[in-house]
Amino acid sequence: MAMNMYPIKSHIYVNVASFEKMHKLRLLDLYSYSYSYTRGVSKLHLPPGFEFLPDALKYLRWHFYPLTSLPSRFSSENLVELHMPSSRLEQLWNKGVQINLESLKRINLGDSEHLADVSALIESPNLERIHLGGCKSLVQLPSSFQNLAKLTYLCLCLCSNLKILPEMPSNLEVLMLNQTVIEELPSSIWSLENLYSLDLFICKELKNLPSSTCRLNSLPNLNLAGCRSLESLPVELPSGLEYLDLRACESLGSLPVKLPSGLEYLDLCACESLGSLPVELPSGLKTLHLRNCKSLGSLPVELPSGLKTL
């Protein structure tokens, strides 16, 4: 069953028993292709006693879901995908409710600004993708988060109160942390051999990166622009790095003596505390930006022969 809520002009009030006879319903899709028409205010209203969704559901998408938790009588054992962006959820289920999320592979709760508790996610051993971007009430993730062994995609961007990250699952490929207030990264991130996308720009409270041995061999780009509290970089950066953006890292005092050999792009604009560059820059460096580096006294004697932009 699918319904586009965008054209709806009037408010709809759902009966408590609306779904109780739909035992075989496998798809429920209440969507809107435009956030502008309500911006988080649902025109589909559920009563306080709404406690039932069909247990046969495999796919559930409900934009602007209006309740603070999912129905207590919804076992979710068959649920494969759950999409509730811009919902009013505070937690997935109330405390004490027995749930089964073994079939769940994808979940999108992005822009659910009241969501503070995602502890139910650790009951989902087969999760592959989690999108929690814009969940502004989220402060931390469950400590056992690293046990989600099949997780490959995690978006936490714009979680503006997220301060603490647990150790990360070993198969992660995409990690988006931009515009959070984390102060440090767990050491496990530097060991994620499959990680090819890591977004950290405008993490204003981030002070240091892990100092452990770096195994991020698949990571081509690292964007740390706007990390104004970042004081230093580890001695060892990802070996396959080609693009490094450090714009407006105002507290960064120095760079590692040896940068990755394949680095082609390095942006240091507005690194106001940076006092010097490495004596030897990577030979393949093509672009180097140094505008507004107020403390930088000199350049290396020899610059890479292929440097095209300075």
N, C-alpha and C positions, 0 to 999 in steps of 0.2 A: 504494500500500500504506500503510495507516494502522493505528496501534496506540496505544491509551491505556495508558500505563505506570502510571498511578495505582493500578489494582486489583492489580497484580502483587505477590505476597507473597514469592516466592522469586527468587533471582538467576538470570539467563539468560546463558549464555556463547555468543557468536556464533562460528560456524566461519569460518576465514579465507576460504573460497570461497563464503560465503553469497550474495553478490550477483553472482558472476561469470557466472551464467547468465541474469541479469535485464537483458539488454542494452537492452530497450525500456522499462524502468521510468521513468516520468516524474514520479511523485509518491512521495516517501517521507516519512511523517509519523509520527514517534515522539514523542508528546507526553504531557504530564501537566497536568491542570487544577488540580493542587494542588502548591505548592512545599513544603508542610509535611511531606509524607511522607518526604522524604529530605533536603531543603534542600541540594541540590547533589551528592548521592551517587547515582550511577546504579546501577540494578539490572541494566542491560544492559551486559555486559562484552565488550570487543573484545580480541583477541589482539595482541601486539606486531607481528606480521607483517601486520596488516590494511592493505592498500594499494589497495583497489579499491572504487569506487562506480560505478554505471552512468553513462556519459557522456550518456545521453539525459535525465537528470534535469532537470526545469524547476523543481520546487518541493522544497526539502529543509528539513524542520523536525525538529530532534533536541534535545529538552530534556536537559540534563545530559550532553551529548556527552563521553565519558570520555577521549579522547586529546588530546595537546597540539598536534596539527595535523591538517589534513585529509589523506586518503590521497594519496600522490604520484602514483598512476595515475588519479586523478580529474581529467579535463581541465576540467570545469565549463563548457564552451563554450555549453551550452544552458541553464544555470542562470539563472533569472529572480528567484527569491526564496530567500534563505538565512536560516534562523532557528535559532540555537543559543544560547538564553539559558541562563545558569547552567552554561556548559560549562567544561571544563578546558583549553580552548585557550590556548596561549601565543602562537601566531602562526597565521595562516590556512594557510599552506603553509611547508614547510621551505625554506631558502635554496637557490636554484639550480633549483627545480622550475619547469618551464615551465607557465604557466597562461593561460587565456583567459577573461576575465570580461566580455566585451563585451555579453552579454545581461543581466547582473545589474542589477536595478532596486531591490531592497529587501534590506537586511541587518539582522538583529537579533542582536547578540551581548551583550545586556545582562546584567549581573551575572556576566560571565565574569571572575572576580577575578584570574586569572593572565595575562590577555591583555595583552601589552606591546608587540607589534609588529603594526600594521595597515597596513604599507606596501603590501600587496597591493591595497588599495582603490584606489590610483591607476591600476590596470589596468582599472578599471570606468567607462568614460566615460559610461555611461547610468544610473548610480546616481541614484535619486531620493530615497531615504530611508535614513538610517543611524541605528541606535540602538545606542549604546555606553554607556548609563547604567550606573553601578555597576561599571565596569571599573577596579578600584582600582590595578592595576599600570601603567596607561597614563599615561605622562609627557608625551608629545607626539604630534602628528599629522604626517604627511609634509609636507615643505615645499611640495610641488607640489599640495597639497590643493585650492587654488583652481581647478585645471583641471577639476574635476568640475562641468562647466557646467550639468548638468541637476538637480543636487542642490537639493531644496527643504526638506528636513527633516533636522536634525542634533541628536541628543540626546547630550550628554556629562555630564548631571547625575550627581552622586555619584561622579565620577571624581576621587577625593580626592587623587590625586598629579599630576593634570594641571596643569602649570605654564606651558606654552607653546602658544599658538595661532598657526597660520600665517594668512596672508591667506585670506579666505573666498570661496567661489564667489558669483558675482554674482546668481544667481537664488534664493538662500536665502530661505525664508519663515518658518521656525521654527528658532530656535536656543536650546537649553537648556544653560546653563552653571552652574546653581546648585550650590553646595557643591563647587566645584573650588577649586584654589589658584592660579589665574592671577593675575598681578600687573597686567597691562594687556591691553587689547583691541587687536587689529590695526586700523589706521585704516580698512581696507576695510569693517568692520562698519557704520560711520557712513554708508557709501555704498550700502547694500543697500536699494534702493528698494522691493522687494517684501516686505521683512521686516515681519511683523505680530505676531510673538511673540518676545520676548527675555527669558529668565529668568536673572537674575544674583544672586538672593538668597543670602545666606550665602556669598558669595565673600570670605572673610575676609582675603585677601591683596591684593585688588584696590585699587589706590591711585588710579588716574585713569581717566577715560574719554577717548576720542579727542577731540582739539581741532580736527580738520579740519571742513570744512563738512558739516553734517548733512543727509542726504537721506532720512532714515527717515520719509517722509511717511505711511506706512501703519501706523505703530506707535502703538496707542492706550494701551498699558499698559507701564510700566517699573517693575519690582520690584527694588530695590537693598537691601532690608531685610537687616540683619545684615552689611553690607559694612563692617566696623569699621575698616578701614585706609583707606577712601576719604576723601581729603583735600579734594577739590574737584570741582565739576561743570564741564563745558565751558560757554562763554558761550552756545553754541547747543544747545538740546535739540530732540528731534524735534518738528516743528511741529504734528503731529496728536495730541500727547499729551493724554490725558484723566485718567489715573490715574498718580500718582507716589508710590511707597512708599520712604521713606528711613529707616524705623525702625531705631534702634540703629546708625546710621552715626556711631560715636563720635568719629571724627577729622574729620568734616565741619565746616569752619569758617564757610563762607558758601554762599549760593545765588547763581545768576546774577541780574544786575540785572533782567533781563526773563525771566519764565517764559512758556511757551507760552500763547497767548491762550485756547485751549479747555480748559485744565486745570480739572477739576472736583473732584478729590480729591488732597489732599496730606497725607501722614503724616510728621511729623518727630519722633515720640515717641522719647525717649532719645537725641536728637542732642546729646550732652553738651557738644560744643565749639562748637556753633552760636551765634554772637554776635549775629546780626541777621537780619531778614527784608528782602526787597526793599521799597522805599518804596511801590511800587504792586504789588498782587497782581492776578492775572487776574480780570476782572469776573465771569466765570461760575463762580468757585470756590464750591463748595457745602459741602465738608468740609475742615477743617483741624485736625489733631491736633498738639498741642504739649506733651503731658505729659512731664515729666522732662527738659525742655530747660534744664539747669542754668545755662548761660551766657547765655541769651537775656535781654537787658535790657529790651526794650520791643517793642510791637507797632506796626505802621504807624498813622498818624493816621486814615486811612480804610480800612475793611475792605469787601470786596465786599458789595453790598446783598443778594445771594442766599445769603450764607453761613448755613447751617442748623446746622452742628456746629462747635464750637470747644473 
